[in-house]
Amino acid sequence: MAANGLTLEELAELREAVKSRLSWDSSVSDEQLRQLIENELFRRQRSRLMTATERKGAVSRLFHSFRGLDALQPLLEDKEITEIMINSHDDIYIERNGELKQAPIGFESADRLEDLIQSIVGRVNRIVNEASPIVDARLPDGSRVHVVLPPIALKGPTMTIRRFPHQPLTMENLIDKEAISQEAAVFLRQLVVAKYNLFISGGTGSGKTTFLNALSQWIPPDERVITIEDAAELQIRGVSNLVSLETRNANSEGKGEIGIRELIRASLRMRPNRIIVGEVRGAEALDMLQAMNTGHEGSLSTGHSNGAKDMLSRLETMVLSGAELPVSVVRKQISSAIDVIIHISRFRDSSRRVTEICEVTGMLGEEIELRTLFRFVEAGERDGRIIGSLQRSDSLQDIRKLSHAGLAKEGMR
């Protein structure tokens, strides 16, 4: 059964019947469309074997296939669901409260799922097809969408949707969730205001974007901020002088692509006080570092890694993937551009917490030197939840920016 008492085949048949009736009049209101679906359902003997709840669910499912996102609509309306993973048209998983489980729904066919995918990517002027089978997009509510089509995806069209709250979590929310300590949050606030260049690292799904949003709430409201992303998802509040830039894929002729590198270079001519790069994954890391090194202090970005030290190695690899530079030069660029690295981890109890805050203090011989300022210390487990705290281990060494901002005493606490 698909859900709500109908098989996927029956659902497809009913949908086609309603579609044929709509071909006579495509301007029906939502109420008229629901009535049309109900009438079509009640004409079938199958409806007599369905409960009132099942009939109501079937009507809603069909309605959403015309005016919403089909089988996904009820999942998107569930605020507790943070991730939707579509492995194929009839194999869908969800994450709710950190727990993964299979959803009792599916699409009528792979073609129906691909039609929906084309509708989603088309709304944000993206193209995905057999020649270009991988694309990033977003939903109207800001949810991040990643699509992979056959022949790359062997089981059929695949889509992953990362959802974000309508109201981004504040640092106070993260403190309440024990994702960061009050002391560390106060310290980071001083760094943001004093325009230190901060880099957030972590694994997939660790909460890097959420934390970046929370940090951005401390950017002074009189500054000009440029955000650069593959698919726009940042929710910067409190800054009115804001420009949001988004990459563009190549068109069907393979032309017109605009990547992160081009957007970073363009942003430098837009007189920004700060540049926020949602995530660096490749050669654009060099452009980001150069921007940080040429007067654009207070910049923020994120990247994938397993720890603060690992993030340095990954940045080095990213830069070298797009430029033939001596390793020593790359390391000096990194050490002079980034002031502090904040690492976030996802624990076995599905909680997401800041586990390291490290200062980049410069070069020690041929290596970049890190100074650990805060470190998460695990103290056991209670009722399935990790117990521990983010503890201060050292003081900030370079306080010049704090001094210029008149915050040296507070930042040293």
N, C-alpha and C positions, 0 to 999 in steps of 0.2 A: 504493500500500500504506500502511496506517496505521502499521504497525511490527509486527515479530515475525511476518511471513508472513500477516497477515490484512488484508483491506480494511476500511474503516470500515463498509461495509454488512454484511460478515460478522461483524464485531465486534458491531454492534448486534443482529444476529439471534441470535448466541450469547448475548449478555447477556439478551435477552428470554426465551430458553429456560431459562436458569438462574434468572431471576427468577420464572418460572412455577412452577418446582420449589420455590423457596423459599417460595412462597405457602402451601404445605402445612405448612411448618415453618420459622418465622422465627428459631428459637432455636438454630440450628446453630453450632457452634464454628468458629473460624478454620480449623482443620485439616479439619473436615468440609466447609466451604465450598470449600476448595481441591480436595478430592477430588471434589466435585460438579462443579466447573468442568472438571476433567480428564476426568471421565467423559463430560460433554457434548461436550467438544472431540473426544475419541477416537471418538465416534459418527459424526463427519463425515469424509467421504472426504478433505476438504481437509487434515486433520491428517497423512495419510500422505505428503503432499508437503512437509511442514515438517521442518526439522532439529530436533534435540533442544533446541537453544538457542532457536529460534523458538517451539517449543511451551511451553517454560518461561516465556518472555517473555509469550506470549499469556495463559497462566494467571495470571501476576502482574498483568497489565494488567486482566483481568476481576476479579480479587480486589480490586484497589484501587478499582474502580468501585463495589464494594459496601461495602468497609470502609475505604477511604482517600479520596484526592482524585482518583481516576480517572487520567486521562492525566498529571496534574501530579505524582503521587506520586513517580515516579523522579526528576523534576527537583528536587523538594523534598528528596529524600534525598541529592542531590549537593551537598556542602558548598562546592564551588567556584563554584556558580551564585549570583549575587548579585541578579539581577533576572529575572523572567519576564514577558514582554509578550504577552498574548493579543489579537491584533487581530481575530480572528474564530475560529469553532470549529475551523477547519482551517488557521489561519495564526498560528503561535506562534514567538516569538523569545526567546532567552535571552542574558544577559550572563554570561560566564565569564572571570575574570581580566581584566576591562576590555574584552573583545572581544565584539561583538555577532554572533550568527549565528542562522539559522533552525533550529528544533528539528524533528527528523523524526517528529513525533507530531501527533495531532489528536483532536478529539472526533467522535463519530458524527454529531452534528447540533448546530445552534444551540440546540435545546431541551434537549439533554443538558447543554450548557455552562451554560445558564441555570438548570437544576435544581441544578447544583453551586454556582453563585453564590448562589442562594437559601439553600442549606444553609449556606454560609460566613457570610453576613450574618445569618442567623437565629440562629446560635450566639452572636453578640454583641448580640442584641436590636436589630438594625438592620432597616430596611425599604427595599427598592428595587423599583420597579415603573415602569410607563409614566408614571404621574403624578409620580413622584419618581425619575428615572432615574439619579441620580448619588449614590454613597455611598462613605464610607471605612469600612473594617472592619479586622479583623486575624485571623490564623490562631492556633491554640493555641500555636504556638512563638514568637509575637510578631511574625511577618512582617506588614508593612503591606500592605493590600489596597485598591485603588481600582477601583471598578466604574462603567462607563457602559453603559446599556442603550439599545436602540432606543426611540423614533425618533431620539434624539440621536446614537447610534452607527449610522452608515449601513450598516456591513458586518455588523452583528449584535452580540451581547453582547461587550463588551470588558472585560478585567480586567488590571490591572498589579499584580504582587506584588514588593515590595521586601523582600528577606530580610536578616536580621541574624544575626550569629554567636550561638550559645548562650552563649558566654563573651564579653562585650563587650570590645573592644580597650582595653587600658590605654594610658596616655600613654607607657609604656616601649615598647609595641608600635609606637606611632605614630612614636616616635623611631627605632626600628629600620627602619621603612619610609621614613624620611627625610621624613615628613609635617611634622615640626617639629624644630627644633634643640634640643639639650639645654639650651642657655642660655635659650631662649624658654620652654621647658617649666618650668624652675625659676622663672622670673619669673612665669609664670601661676599656678603653685602658690601663690606668696606672695599674689597678688591674690585667689585663691579663699579662702584661709584668712583674709585680712584683710577679707573681705566687700565687695569691690568688685563693682559691678553690671556683669556682662559680657554682651555681645551677640555672637552668632556669626552671620556673614552668609556667603552663598555661593549658587551656582547649584544647580539641580536635580541631585541625585546627587553633590554635591561632598563629602559626608561630614559635614554639620553635626550630625546626630543622633549619629553615632559620636563626634565630638569633644566634644559636650555630655556624653555618657556618661563619656568619659575625664576631663573636668574635674570631674565630680561625685564622682569617687573621692577627691577632696581635701577634700570637705566634712567638717568635724569630726563624729565619730559621735554626739556628745551634742546635736546640733541637731535641730529639728523641721522637716521639709521637706514641702512640698505640691507635687506635680507636676500639671500641667494639660495635657491633650492632646486632639486630635480623635480619634485612635485610639491607645490606650496602646501605646507601644513602647519607652519609656525603661527602662533596666535599671540603676537606682540601687542600688549595692551599698555596704555598710558603714554605712548609716544605718538604724537600727532604728525610729526615730520618723518613719515615712514614711506619707503619705497620697497615693494616686494617684487623680486625678479624670479622668473621660472625658466628652466631650460626648455628647448624645443627640439623634438626629434626631426630627423630628415623626412622630407615628403616622399611620395611614391616614386619619385625619380631619383631619390638619394641625395637631394639637395636641401639647403635651408636649415641644416642642423645648427643649433646654438647651444654650446655646452657650458659647464660651470666655469671653465677657464675664461671664455669670452665674456661671461657675465661679471666675473671678478674684475677683469680689465676695464670693462665698461663702467663698473661702479666707482672706480678710482677717479673718473672724470665727472662724477655727480656730487662732489664735495660732501662725502659722508663724514660724520664724526666717528661712527662705528660701522663695521661690516660684520654681518652674521652669516656664515656659510653653514647651512643646515647639516651637511655631512660631506666630508672629503673622502674620496675612494681611490683617486688615481693621480695623474700628473698635475691636476689643478692644485695639489698641495703646495707646489712651488709658488704659484701665483698668490695663494693665501698667505704663505710665509712672507713673501715680498711685500704684500700689502701691510702686514703687521709691522714689518721692519721699516716702512716708509711713512711713519707718522700716524697711521690709523690705529691708535691705541684703543684699548677697551673692546677689541674684537673678540667674537665668540665663534666656536665651531665644535663639531663632534666627529668621532671616528670609531671604527670597530677595533677592539683589541681585548687582550686578556689581562691587562694591567697597565699602569702608568709607564713602566720601563718598556713594555712591549709596544706601547703606542709610539714611542720614539723610534723604535726599529721599523714599525710599519710606515710612519711618515717618511723615514729615510728611503724606504723601498718605493713609496709612491712618487717621491721627487725624482728618483733615479730612473723610474719608468718613462719619464718624459723629457729628461735632460741628461746630457753627458757631462756630469760635473764630478770633480773629485769628492770622495766620501767626506773628507775633512771639511770641505766647503759647505756641503749639505748640512753636516752636523752643527757647524757654526751658525748657519741660517736658522736652524731649528732652535738652538739654545738662545739666540738673541731675540727671536720672535715670540716664543711662548713663555709666559711667566709662570703659569700654574696649570697642572693637569689634575682633573677631578675624575676619578674612576668609579663607575657604578657597576655593581654585580647583581645578578639574579640568583637567589639562593634556592636550595632544594625545597624550601617551603613556599616557593613562588614569590617570596617577598623581594623587593628591589631596594637596595641600600647603597649609599656612598661608602666605599670601602677604603679609599685612599684619596688624600689630597696632598699633592707633591709640588714643591717649588722647583723649577728648572733654574739652577744657580749658575750655569755656565759650563765651561769645558774643564775637564781634569785630564790633562794630557790629550789623548785622541778621543776620549769618551765624553758624552754629555753627562753632567752630574745632576743627580736628583736629591732633593732633601725632603724627606717625609714629614709633613706637618701634622696630619691626622691619619690614623689607621683604625680600621674596624677590628675589634677584638671579640671573638666569639666566646661565649661563656656557657654553652650547652644548648639544650633543647627542652621545651616544655609544651606539652599538648600539641606536638607536631610543629611548633613555631620556634625558629632560631632565636636564641637569647644572646644579646651582645650589645656593644656600644662603640660609637666612634670616639676614639680617645686622642687627645692632643699629645704629640710626641716631640714637637720642636716648634721654634718660632720662625717667622718669616725673616729671611736674611736681607733681601733687597727691599727697603722701605722708602725708596726715593719717591715713588708715585704716591704713596700714602702721605708723605711729608708735603708734597706739592698740593695735595687735596686737603691738607689740614687734618688728616686722620691718623697720623703716625701713632699717637698714644693708644687710640682705640684699636687699631689694627694689630698692635703688639700684644694685646690682652689674650 
